[in-house]
Amino acid sequence: MYIYKVAVIGAGAMGAGIAQVITYSGIPVVLKDVNEEAVSRGIKTVRGIYQGRVDKGKMTANEMDQKMALVTGATDYSDFSDVDLVIEAVFEDIAVKQKLFCELESVCSENTLLTSNTSSLPISAIAAPTKRPEKVIGLHFFNPAPAMKLVEIIPGMATSRETIDDLIMFAESIRKIPIRVAECAGFLVNRLLMPYLNEAAMALQEGAQAKAVDEAMVAFGMPMGPFALLDAIGVDISAKVSEILYDAYGPRMKPAEILGALYKTGRTGIKSGAGFYEYGEGGGEIDAVQTIIAKLGNAPRPFSSDRIVMPMINEAVIALQEGVASANDIDIAMMAGTGFPQDKGGPLHYADQMGVDTVLQTMQQLIAEHGERFWPAPLLKRMVNANYLGKKNGKGFFNYA
C-alpha cells in the first residue's frame, strides 16, 4: 500500500516535527488539533524547522514554500476521508487514545492505517475498542523527530502482517530506520534506557555528583550525560515512565526516589528552567537538589561507570531472550535512538567486546554492592556455561569467525 496522504493528530512539538519529516519527503499532511491557535502554533513550528534548513543553506526559500504548501491545518475530521495513514501524537492517556481511535474509524477509509506515537502505552489496549484492530499499530518517533533516524514499529496482538509491512515501507520512504519491536512496557529503547538513567539517579542519591557522572558517560561515548538527558526529556516524563516499567517488570526497575521528589517540586528539567541542573543565570548543579537528596537519607555508595551501563546491557539481554527484537536490531536501535557509541556497536556488541563472562562477573559484584536489582539475565549464565564468551573466543551474542 502506497501512502499518498497522512494526517497527524496533535500539533505540539512532536506532532509538528513528524509533519515536517513527512512533508520533506513530498507527502501531504493534515495537521489536526483541538483549536485554531494550537494548529497555527504547530504550523509555525513546522515552518521554523524548514527555516533552520534555509538559514544553514540546506534548502532555498522557494523549496521551503513548496514543502509548506503540503501542510494544511484542521480542527475537525473533514479532510480525513482520503488519508492513507493517521499518526496520533496526543498526550499519554489510554482512555483519550481509545476514544480517538474509535472516532477515526468512522471518518477514515477502511484501509487507513491507524498508528499511535505512544512511548509507553500498550498498542493492543488502544486497539481493543476498535472494529478494525488489525489496522492499529504503534509508530514511535523519537524527539526531535526531524533529527532522530529511529522509529519503533510495534504491532498489537491483532495487527495484521500487511499493516506491519506497509508501515515499514512507509518509514523507509521518509528516510527513517524502522525497527520492529514486540509489544511490551517501554517497547525497546525506553525499556533499555530507563535502567541506565534510573541507576544514575540512584548513584546521585548515594553521593555521586551529577556533573562527574555526566562527564564520565560523555567520556564513555554517549552524546550527553544521564542528568543532562533527564532534564532534556523532562523529569516528569521520566518519573512516569519509570513507574510504568516498575509496574511491568518489578524490583529491577524500582524508581529512584529523587525522580519523584524533583517532579513534586516542579523541577521538571529544561522546560521549567530547573531539574537536576539550573538553566537560569549561572546554571550548573544546584543546592536545592542536594537539599532534596539529604532528606531522602540514603547511605553513600561507590560510583562507577559500570554501575549505570550494566543495567542497560542486562536489560538488552533480557529483551533479547524474550524476543522483543533481534540482537542486531537492539544494537541499531540503541545507537540510533540514544546515541550509544558506534565504536562500541551497541550494548550487545559491547558485551561481546568486554567478554560475556566479564559482564556476568561485573553484575554479580554489583549485586553484592548494591542489591538484587542487578540480578543478571538468565541468558548471560547460559552463555558463559556454554563458552559463548564474545569476541575473545569468536562467539557471543554475535559470531566473530
C-alpha positions as CSV (number, residue, x, y, z in Angstrom):
1,M,0.0,0.0,0.0
2,Y,1.4,3.4,-1.0
3,I,0.9,6.3,1.3
4,Y,-0.4,9.3,-0.6
5,K,-1.7,11.4,2.3
6,V,-1.1,11.5,6.0
7,A,-3.0,13.0,9.0
8,V,-1.1,13.9,12.2
9,I,-3.3,14.5,15.3
10,G,-1.6,16.7,17.9
11,A,0.2,19.8,16.7
12,G,2.7,20.0,19.6
13,A,6.4,19.8,19.2
14,M,6.4,16.1,18.4
15,G,3.4,16.2,16.1
16,A,4.8,19.2,14.2
17,G,8.2,17.6,13.9
18,I,6.6,14.4,12.5
19,A,4.6,16.6,10.0
20,Q,7.8,18.2,8.9
21,V,9.6,14.9,8.3
22,I,6.7,13.6,6.2
23,T,6.3,16.7,4.1
24,Y,10.0,16.8,3.5
25,S,9.6,13.5,1.6
26,G,6.9,15.1,-0.5
27,I,3.8,13.7,1.1
28,P,0.9,16.0,2.0
29,V,-0.1,16.2,5.7
30,V,-3.2,17.3,7.6
31,L,-2.1,18.6,11.0
32,K,-5.0,18.5,13.4
33,D,-5.5,19.8,16.9
34,V,-8.4,21.0,19.1
35,N,-8.4,24.7,18.1
36,E,-7.0,27.1,15.5
37,E,-4.5,28.5,18.0
38,A,-2.9,25.1,18.5
39,V,-2.9,24.3,14.8
40,S,-1.4,27.7,13.9
41,R,1.3,27.1,16.5
42,G,2.1,23.7,15.1
43,I,2.3,25.0,11.5
44,K,4.6,27.8,12.8
45,T,6.8,25.1,14.3
46,V,7.0,23.2,11.0
47,R,8.0,26.5,9.2
48,G,10.6,27.1,11.9
49,I,12.2,23.7,11.2
50,Y,12.3,24.4,7.5
51,Q,13.6,28.0,8.1
52,G,16.5,26.5,10.0
53,R,17.4,24.5,6.9
54,V,17.2,27.6,4.8
55,D,19.4,29.5,7.2
56,K,22.0,26.8,7.0
57,G,22.0,26.8,3.2
58,K,20.4,23.3,3.0
59,M,17.4,24.4,1.0
60,T,16.2,27.6,-0.7
61,A,13.3,29.8,0.4
62,N,11.3,28.7,-2.7
63,E,11.9,25.0,-1.7
64,M,10.7,25.8,1.8
65,D,7.5,27.3,0.4
66,Q,6.9,24.2,-1.7
67,K,7.2,22.0,1.3
68,M,5.0,24.2,3.5
69,A,2.3,24.1,0.8
70,L,2.0,20.4,1.7
71,V,0.8,21.2,5.2
72,T,-2.8,22.0,5.9
73,G,-4.3,22.6,9.3
74,A,-7.5,21.2,10.7
75,T,-9.7,21.3,13.8
76,D,-12.1,18.6,12.6
77,Y,-12.1,15.4,10.6
78,S,-13.5,16.9,7.3
79,D,-10.2,16.2,5.5
80,F,-9.7,12.7,6.8
81,S,-11.8,10.7,4.3
82,D,-8.9,10.2,1.9
83,V,-5.9,9.8,4.2
84,D,-4.0,6.6,4.0
85,L,-2.3,6.9,7.4
86,V,-3.1,8.6,10.7
87,I,-0.4,9.3,13.3
88,E,-1.8,10.1,16.7
89,A,0.6,12.2,18.8
90,V,-1.6,13.4,21.7
91,F,-0.9,13.1,25.5
92,E,-0.4,9.7,27.2
93,D,-3.8,8.8,28.4
94,I,-5.2,5.4,27.3
95,A,-8.9,6.5,27.5
96,V,-8.3,9.5,25.4
97,K,-6.5,7.4,22.8
98,Q,-9.1,4.7,22.7
99,K,-11.9,7.3,22.2
100,L,-9.8,8.9,19.4
101,F,-9.2,5.7,17.5
102,C,-12.9,4.8,17.6
103,E,-13.7,8.2,16.2
104,L,-11.1,7.7,13.4
105,E,-12.8,4.5,12.3
106,S,-15.9,6.5,11.5
107,V,-14.2,9.1,9.4
108,C,-11.4,7.3,7.6
109,S,-11.3,4.7,4.9
110,E,-11.5,1.0,6.0
111,N,-7.9,0.7,4.5
112,T,-6.4,3.6,6.5
113,L,-3.5,2.6,8.8
114,L,-4.2,4.0,12.4
115,T,-0.9,4.5,14.3
116,S,0.0,5.8,17.7
117,N,3.2,7.6,18.6
118,T,2.8,6.5,22.3
119,S,6.1,5.8,24.0
120,S,4.7,3.6,26.8
121,L,1.0,2.6,26.4
122,P,0.1,-0.9,25.1
123,I,-1.0,-0.9,21.5
124,S,-3.3,-3.8,22.0
125,A,-5.2,-1.9,24.6
126,I,-5.5,1.2,22.3
127,A,-6.9,-1.1,19.6
128,A,-9.2,-3.1,21.8
129,P,-12.4,-1.0,21.5
130,T,-12.0,-0.5,17.7
131,K,-13.7,-2.5,15.0
132,R,-10.5,-2.8,12.9
133,P,-7.7,-3.7,15.4
134,E,-5.7,-5.3,12.5
135,K,-5.1,-1.7,11.2
136,V,-3.9,-0.4,14.5
137,I,-0.1,-0.3,15.2
138,G,2.5,1.7,17.2
139,L,4.7,4.1,15.2
140,H,7.1,5.6,17.8
141,F,9.2,8.5,16.6
142,F,12.0,9.9,18.8
143,N,12.4,13.5,19.8
144,P,13.3,15.7,17.9
145,A,11.6,13.8,15.0
146,P,13.4,15.7,12.2
147,A,16.9,14.7,13.6
148,M,16.3,11.2,15.1
149,K,16.5,8.5,12.5
150,L,15.0,5.7,14.5
151,V,11.3,4.7,14.6
152,E,9.9,1.8,16.6
153,I,7.2,-0.2,14.9
154,I,5.1,-2.0,17.5
155,P,2.3,-4.4,16.4
156,G,-0.5,-5.1,18.7
157,M,-1.9,-8.6,19.3
158,A,-4.4,-8.2,16.4
159,T,-2.2,-6.2,14.0
160,S,-2.1,-7.8,10.5
161,R,1.1,-8.7,8.7
162,E,0.0,-6.4,5.8
163,T,-0.2,-3.4,8.2
164,I,3.3,-4.1,9.6
165,D,4.8,-4.4,6.1
166,D,3.1,-1.2,4.9
167,L,4.3,0.7,7.8
168,I,7.9,-0.5,7.5
169,M,7.8,0.6,3.8
170,F,6.4,4.0,4.8
171,A,9.1,4.5,7.5
172,E,11.8,3.8,5.0
173,S,10.2,6.1,2.4
174,I,10.6,9.1,4.8
175,R,14.2,8.2,5.4
176,K,13.8,6.6,8.9
177,I,15.3,3.4,10.3
178,P,12.3,1.2,11.3
179,I,12.9,-1.4,14.0
180,R,10.1,-3.9,14.6
181,V,9.6,-4.4,18.4
182,A,7.4,-6.9,20.2
183,E,4.8,-5.2,22.4
184,C,6.0,-4.7,25.9
185,A,6.2,-2.0,28.5
186,G,8.6,0.7,27.3
187,F,8.9,-1.1,24.0
188,L,12.7,-1.3,23.3
189,V,14.6,1.9,23.6
190,N,12.9,3.3,26.6
191,R,12.9,-0.1,28.3
192,L,16.7,-0.2,27.9
193,L,17.4,3.5,28.5
194,M,15.4,3.9,31.7
195,P,17.5,1.5,33.9
196,Y,20.6,3.5,32.8
197,L,19.0,6.8,33.8
198,N,17.4,5.4,36.9
199,E,20.7,3.9,38.2
200,A,22.4,7.3,37.6
201,A,19.7,8.9,39.8
202,M,20.3,6.1,42.4
203,A,24.0,6.9,42.3
204,L,23.3,10.6,42.8
205,Q,21.2,9.8,45.9
206,E,24.1,7.9,47.3
207,G,26.8,10.6,47.0
208,A,27.8,10.9,43.3
209,Q,27.9,14.3,41.7
210,A,25.7,14.9,38.7
211,K,28.4,16.7,36.7
212,A,31.0,14.0,37.4
213,V,28.6,11.3,36.3
214,D,27.7,13.2,33.1
215,E,31.3,13.7,32.3
216,A,32.1,10.0,32.8
217,M,29.4,9.0,30.4
218,V,30.4,11.5,27.8
219,A,33.9,10.1,28.1
220,F,32.4,6.6,27.6
221,G,31.0,7.9,24.3
222,M,27.4,9.0,25.0
223,P,26.3,12.2,23.3
224,M,25.3,13.7,26.7
225,G,25.3,12.5,30.3
226,P,22.3,10.9,32.0
227,F,21.3,14.0,34.0
228,A,21.5,16.4,31.1
229,L,19.4,13.8,29.2
230,L,16.9,13.5,32.0
231,D,16.5,17.3,32.1
232,A,16.1,17.3,28.3
233,I,13.5,14.5,28.3
234,G,11.6,16.0,31.3
235,V,11.9,14.7,34.9
236,D,8.1,14.4,34.9
237,I,8.1,12.2,31.8
238,S,11.0,10.1,33.2
239,A,9.3,9.7,36.5
240,K,6.0,8.5,34.9
241,V,7.9,6.0,32.6
242,S,9.9,4.7,35.5
243,E,6.6,3.9,37.3
244,I,5.2,2.1,34.2
245,L,8.3,0.0,33.9
246,Y,8.4,-0.8,37.6
247,D,4.7,-1.9,37.5
248,A,5.6,-4.2,34.5
249,Y,9.0,-5.6,35.5
250,G,9.2,-5.4,39.2
251,P,12.2,-4.7,41.6
252,R,14.9,-4.3,39.0
253,M,13.1,-1.2,37.7
254,K,12.3,0.3,41.1
255,P,12.4,4.1,40.5
256,A,15.0,6.3,42.2
257,E,13.3,8.4,44.8
258,I,14.9,11.6,43.5
259,L,12.9,11.4,40.3
260,G,9.5,11.7,42.1
261,A,10.9,14.1,44.6
262,L,12.1,16.5,41.9
263,Y,8.9,16.2,40.0
264,K,6.8,17.1,43.0
265,T,8.8,20.3,43.5
266,G,8.1,21.3,39.8
267,R,11.7,20.8,38.8
268,T,11.0,19.1,35.5
269,G,14.1,20.0,33.6
270,I,14.9,22.4,30.8
271,K,11.2,23.2,30.1
272,S,10.7,24.5,33.7
273,G,14.1,26.2,34.0
274,A,15.4,23.7,36.6
275,G,15.8,20.0,37.1
276,F,19.0,18.2,38.1
277,Y,20.6,21.4,36.8
278,E,19.5,25.0,36.8
279,Y,19.0,26.7,33.4
280,G,18.8,30.2,34.5
281,E,21.7,32.5,35.2
282,G,24.8,30.6,36.4
283,G,23.5,27.1,35.6
284,G,25.2,24.0,36.9
285,E,24.2,21.6,39.7
286,I,22.2,23.5,42.4
287,D,21.9,23.3,46.1
288,A,18.2,22.6,46.1
289,V,18.8,19.2,44.5
290,Q,21.3,18.3,47.3
291,T,18.8,19.5,49.9
292,I,16.2,17.1,48.5
293,I,18.8,14.3,48.4
294,A,19.7,14.9,52.0
295,K,16.1,14.5,53.0
296,L,16.0,11.1,51.3
297,G,18.7,9.9,53.8
298,N,20.5,7.3,51.6
299,A,23.8,5.9,52.7
300,P,26.8,6.8,50.5
301,R,27.9,4.1,48.0
302,P,30.6,4.0,45.4
303,F,30.1,5.2,41.8
304,S,31.5,3.6,38.7
305,S,30.6,3.9,35.0
306,D,29.8,0.1,35.1
307,R,27.2,0.7,37.7
308,I,25.0,2.6,35.2
309,V,26.0,1.0,32.0
310,M,25.5,-2.6,33.2
311,P,21.7,-2.3,33.8
312,M,21.3,-1.2,30.2
313,I,23.3,-4.2,28.9
314,N,21.4,-6.6,31.2
315,E,18.0,-5.3,30.1
316,A,19.2,-5.7,26.4
317,V,19.9,-9.4,27.2
318,I,16.5,-9.9,28.9
319,A,14.8,-8.2,25.9
320,L,16.7,-10.5,23.5
321,Q,15.8,-13.7,25.4
322,E,12.1,-12.5,25.5
323,G,12.1,-12.0,21.7
324,V,11.4,-8.3,21.9
325,A,13.8,-7.7,19.0
326,S,16.8,-9.4,17.4
327,A,20.3,-8.8,18.7
328,N,21.2,-6.7,15.6
329,D,18.1,-4.6,15.9
330,I,18.6,-4.0,19.6
331,D,22.1,-2.6,18.9
332,I,20.9,-0.5,15.9
333,A,18.0,0.9,18.0
334,M,20.3,1.9,20.9
335,M,22.8,3.6,18.6
336,A,20.2,5.4,16.5
337,G,17.8,6.1,19.4
338,T,20.1,7.0,22.3
339,G,23.5,7.7,20.8
340,F,25.1,4.6,22.3
341,P,28.7,4.9,21.0
342,Q,29.1,3.5,17.5
343,D,32.7,2.3,18.2
344,K,31.2,0.0,20.9
345,G,28.5,-1.2,18.4
346,G,25.5,-1.1,20.8
347,P,25.1,-2.8,24.2
348,L,25.2,-6.4,23.0
349,H,28.3,-5.9,20.8
350,Y,29.9,-4.0,23.7
351,A,29.1,-7.0,26.0
352,D,30.9,-9.2,23.4
353,Q,33.9,-6.8,23.5
354,M,34.1,-6.9,27.3
355,G,33.5,-10.7,27.4
356,V,30.2,-12.2,28.4
357,D,31.9,-13.8,31.4
358,T,33.2,-10.4,32.5
359,V,29.7,-8.9,32.2
360,L,28.3,-11.7,34.3
361,Q,31.1,-11.3,36.9
362,T,30.5,-7.5,37.0
363,M,26.8,-8.0,37.5
364,Q,27.4,-10.4,40.4
365,Q,29.8,-7.9,42.0
366,L,27.2,-5.1,41.6
367,I,24.6,-7.4,43.4
368,A,27.0,-7.6,46.4
369,E,27.5,-3.8,46.4
370,H,24.0,-2.5,45.5
371,G,21.4,-5.2,45.7
372,E,19.3,-7.6,43.7
373,R,18.2,-5.1,41.0
374,F,21.5,-6.1,39.4
375,W,20.5,-9.8,39.1
376,P,21.9,-11.0,35.8
377,A,19.7,-12.1,32.9
378,P,19.5,-16.0,32.8
379,L,20.8,-15.9,29.2
380,L,24.2,-14.5,30.5
381,K,24.7,-17.5,32.7
382,R,23.6,-19.9,29.9
383,M,26.1,-18.3,27.5
384,V,29.0,-18.4,29.9
385,N,28.3,-22.1,30.8
386,A,28.2,-22.9,27.0
387,N,31.5,-21.0,26.5
388,Y,29.8,-18.2,24.4
389,L,32.1,-15.5,25.8
390,G,32.2,-13.0,23.0
391,K,34.9,-11.7,20.7
392,K,37.7,-13.4,22.6
393,N,36.6,-16.9,21.5
394,G,34.7,-16.0,18.4
395,K,31.1,-16.5,19.6
396,G,28.8,-14.5,21.8
397,F,25.7,-12.5,21.0
398,F,27.3,-12.4,17.5
399,N,29.7,-14.6,15.7
400,Y,33.3,-13.5,15.0
401,A,34.6,-16.1,12.6
